[in-house]
């Protein structure tokens, strides 16, 4: 969530830190700050709001020095104001932090008794105070940082800078990602590789519990057991074009438009060129080993799992449990021995999903993950990690990652059907053929952008909205409602169409838009009946369907948006696109911050 950067360089650190923080803006933040060492003097600048405010402050109050740390803060403890902004400073130490220190109150009380008073409402300030206290007792900066870290409970990625130490950063991680970048006589620290991409392509990822002592020419890592650790230096490839808007007004618009290409990349990775067969890992992925599956995720990835439940059960006859990670990890459910546990996360660092994965270790037959970042914690801790090949996704509202997750999950379901011999081979071949044509079909859907723009202008006047869907369209209704509320701030809820009369119909009036996602499939007629119930009570129905559906439905809808026709099994992937376009254009019409909606973060690395 928060973004961390650190620089031990040859040039002035402040502009490098600010530029690196800009590359972390997508993570979500409400304040920002940097600290540098000029000679032996540690100083800092902090500002509330967008990074431009920090940049303006640095024009009037510049910071000199070639060593520094920086931070974009997403508030947890304490209001988003300048006092609570990072870096936090106590005596000779400054610290930046991503995560939550769960025992900060006890530590603060202990430090108060020692005569150290806190100035902020944050948990992070307590870390700086504790290191300061230990240094006053005679410990060196590195010793004090290590001693303080040993006292911390909770999750953290930490970066420390010290007075008089212009060739030292101490970094540590537990539960939140952190990477070290290697340069030529320079070293860097970052929450993820994107921040460091213009500076270096050589990255060391810290493991859980690692403490790193960084200088311009050395990197010493101590693992959770106190032993010196050798972590690999990996060469990464992040094309700079993937982290700019490419001529679009927003990252979200760019990433919606990229879906035909990235889904094509996903299919090329998992489908053989000759014959079109599946090339999912063999024998590592054998669905005859499982009596049931457990799928776990958060947010949009959770809706991808709900969709996959239909696919695995209908195509492969394999029972599936789907859980929200934050509930699963504390419910402590029984995990039968022949259970395949699948975890879905765009970042691969989602705190609740990672904790749920660790709960399943030693319980499930195999830990599988579907991720977009191959070097992420979830990928590294899985028995088998399947990349979705969506490329870097900057917009907070997931778009191309969602459709690529769906694509990989459908391929897994088809592999399960093949392994378990539940689907006719001719039908499997037919579905794979349709999948190969899906990027072209999505391209055709994107050409309907003007229709969704027009519909969104009407939807933008609403205060509330309902989404309805049946079968595989129900999770897509949930996703459509989430997209609308998270970026346009219109209150939206989604229901399985058959549940309408069990309560939600009480909300229907002439002001209530009801978005119905209903391709002409086996459940279409039942959905139309529910739609008629809405219209009979004055509700405004926006029907998203295909040409046969539009012809069969009533012609007195508020609006009807017609998509290309696809095989019903593939419809969730296609219908994700109009859900995204509708939300995007509605948010633009309302003037909200599309890429960085209020209160949200891209990578949720705290509970």
Buried (B, 14 or more C-beta within 10 A) or exposed (E): BBBBBBBBBEEBBBBBBBBBBBBBBBBBBBBBBBBBBBEEEBBBBBBBEBBEBBBEBBEEEEBBBBBBBBBBBBBBBBEBBBBBBBBBBBBBBBBBBBBBBBBBEEBBEBBEEEEBEBEBEBBBBBBBBBBBBBBBEEBEBBBBBBBBBEBBEBBBBBBBBBBEBBBBBBBBBBBBBBBBBBBEEBBBBBBBBBBBBBBBBBBBBBBBBBBBBBBBEEBEBBBEEEEEBEBEEBEBEBEEEBBEBEEBEBBBBBBBBBBBBBBBBBBEBBBEEEEBBBEBEEEEBBBEEBEBBBBBBBBBBBBBBBBBBBBBBBBBEBBBBBBBBBEBBEEEBEBEEEBBBBBBBBBBBBBBBBBBBBBBEEBBBBBBBBBBBBBBBBBBBBBBBBBBBBBBBBBBBBBBBBBBBBBBBBBBBBBBBBBBEBBEEEEBEEBBEBBBEBBEBBBEBBEBBEBBBEBBEBBBEBEBBBBBBBBBBBBBBBBBBBBBBBBBBBEBBBBBBBBBEEEBBEBBEEEBBBBBBBBBBEBBEBBBEBBBBBBEBEBBBBBBBBEBBBEBBEEEBBBBBBBBBBBBBBBBBBBBBBBBBBBBBBBBBBEBEBBBBEEBBBBBBBB
